[in-house]
Structures are given as C-alpha cells and as structure tokens.
Amino acid sequence: MTIDHISFNVPSPRYEEVVAWYLKALAPLGYVKQDEIKDIACGIGDTPHKSKFWIGQTDDASRQLGGVLHLAFTAKDHDAVDKFFEEAIKAGGKDHGKPGIREKYHSNYYGAFVIDPLG
C-alpha cells in the first residue's frame, strides 16, 4: 500500500506565510503548488497534477495541527538536500540539523532537518 497524500491545517492568519515557506523550501526538490481550493487549502507536489500533501487553513483550533508532525521528502542527490536546507533557512525556517550523513539511520542516509514557521 502507498500513501496517496497527507494534509494538515494551520491557523488561517498564518496560512499564506506557511504555504509560501513550504513552496520556497521545497523548490529545490521540485515541489510546486499543484492545486488550490480557494480560501480552504492548497496542494503541493513534485509530479504534475498530483499533490502529495495539502496545507489547509481553519480558525477552529481543534482542527489545526497540534504537537509534532515530521515530514520527510526524498531528494535526488546531496546537492538537492543542501539547496533545500539553504532555501528553508532563508525563508525563515529554523536549523534542526545541517545537511550531512546520518549513520544512525543507515550508512548512506544524507539528510537535513528544518523546523517550519509554526514550529
């Protein structure tokens, strides 16, 4: 079984900021806005017409993302990971692990970790 997509909601006043951050941070990995449901949500993906994840907006705190959500994206090479990290930080993300080998996952795991504007 393959996951089709994932979605989460953010507070409406922060929606544009969060969407803009993800679009900038994920551009080096080939992600762009694929879909938009006006005043509700937008879908982002790296394959035309296939949104892999959605960011929604709501004023209802019980429907907003709470706690921690870890999203991991595949990159084609180390350079793409490095560019992702650079763009994510420039867009206002917080460093949570500079690009590098993470042997605790496996000997060839090269990754970077960034916290988005909502934390």
C-alpha positions as CSV (number, residue, x, y, z in Angstrom):
1,M,0.0,0.0,0.0
2,T,1.2,3.5,-0.8
3,I,0.1,6.7,0.9
4,D,-1.7,8.9,-1.6
5,H,-1.3,12.2,0.3
6,I,-1.2,13.8,3.7
7,S,-2.8,17.0,4.9
8,F,-2.7,19.3,7.9
9,N,-4.4,22.6,8.9
10,V,-2.8,25.8,10.1
11,P,-4.4,28.9,11.6
12,S,-6.0,31.0,8.9
13,P,-3.9,34.1,9.7
14,R,-0.7,32.2,9.2
15,Y,-1.8,30.2,6.1
16,E,-0.2,32.4,3.4
17,E,3.1,32.5,5.4
18,V,3.2,28.7,5.9
19,V,2.4,27.9,2.2
20,A,5.0,30.4,1.0
21,W,7.6,28.9,3.3
22,Y,6.9,25.3,2.0
23,L,7.0,26.4,-1.6
24,K,10.4,28.1,-1.1
25,A,11.9,25.4,1.0
26,L,10.7,22.6,-1.3
27,A,11.5,24.2,-4.6
28,P,15.0,22.6,-4.8
29,L,13.3,19.2,-4.6
30,G,11.0,20.0,-7.5
31,Y,7.8,20.7,-5.4
32,V,5.4,23.3,-6.7
33,K,1.8,24.3,-6.0
34,Q,-0.3,21.8,-7.9
35,D,-3.8,22.6,-6.7
36,E,-5.7,25.3,-4.8
37,I,-9.1,25.3,-3.3
38,K,-9.8,29.0,-2.7
39,D,-9.8,30.1,0.9
40,I,-9.5,26.4,2.0
41,A,-6.3,24.6,1.1
42,C,-3.5,24.2,-1.4
43,G,-1.9,21.0,-2.7
44,I,1.9,20.7,-3.2
45,G,3.7,18.0,-5.2
46,D,6.6,17.1,-7.4
47,T,4.6,15.4,-10.1
48,P,2.2,17.3,-12.4
49,H,-1.4,17.2,-11.2
50,K,-0.5,15.1,-8.2
51,S,-0.5,16.9,-4.8
52,K,1.4,14.8,-2.3
53,F,0.5,17.0,0.6
54,W,-2.1,19.6,1.4
55,I,-2.0,22.6,3.7
56,G,-5.4,23.7,4.8
57,Q,-6.5,26.7,6.9
58,T,-9.0,27.0,9.6
59,D,-9.9,29.2,12.5
60,D,-11.1,26.1,14.5
61,A,-8.2,25.4,16.9
62,S,-9.4,21.8,17.3
63,R,-8.8,21.2,13.6
64,Q,-5.4,22.7,13.5
65,L,-2.1,20.8,13.6
66,G,-1.0,20.4,17.2
67,G,2.1,18.7,18.5
68,V,4.8,17.5,16.2
69,L,4.5,16.4,12.6
70,H,7.6,15.0,10.9
71,L,7.6,15.2,7.1
72,A,10.4,13.6,5.1
73,F,11.0,14.3,1.4
74,T,13.2,12.4,-1.0
75,A,15.9,14.3,-2.8
76,K,17.7,13.2,-6.0
77,D,21.1,13.9,-4.6
78,H,23.2,15.6,-1.8
79,D,23.1,18.9,-3.7
80,A,19.3,19.0,-3.6
81,V,19.4,18.4,0.1
82,D,21.9,21.2,0.6
83,K,19.8,23.6,-1.5
84,F,16.6,22.6,0.4
85,F,18.3,23.4,3.7
86,E,19.6,26.7,2.4
87,E,16.2,27.8,1.0
88,A,14.3,26.7,4.0
89,I,16.6,28.7,6.3
90,K,16.5,31.7,4.0
91,A,12.7,31.5,4.0
92,G,12.6,31.7,7.8
93,G,12.9,28.1,8.9
94,K,15.0,27.1,11.9
95,D,18.0,24.8,11.7
96,H,17.3,21.5,13.3
97,G,20.2,19.6,11.7
98,K,22.6,20.8,9.0
99,P,23.0,18.6,5.9
100,G,25.1,15.5,6.4
101,I,25.4,11.8,6.8
102,R,23.1,10.3,9.5
103,E,24.7,6.9,10.2
104,K,22.1,6.1,12.9
105,Y,19.6,5.7,10.1
106,H,22.0,3.9,7.7
107,S,25.5,4.5,6.3
108,N,24.3,6.4,3.2
109,Y,21.5,8.4,4.7
110,Y,22.2,12.1,3.8
111,G,19.7,14.5,5.2
112,A,18.9,17.9,6.7
113,F,16.3,18.9,9.3
114,V,14.4,22.2,9.4
115,I,11.6,23.4,11.6
116,D,8.9,25.3,9.7
117,P,7.5,28.8,10.8
118,L,4.9,27.2,13.1
119,G,7.5,25.2,14.9
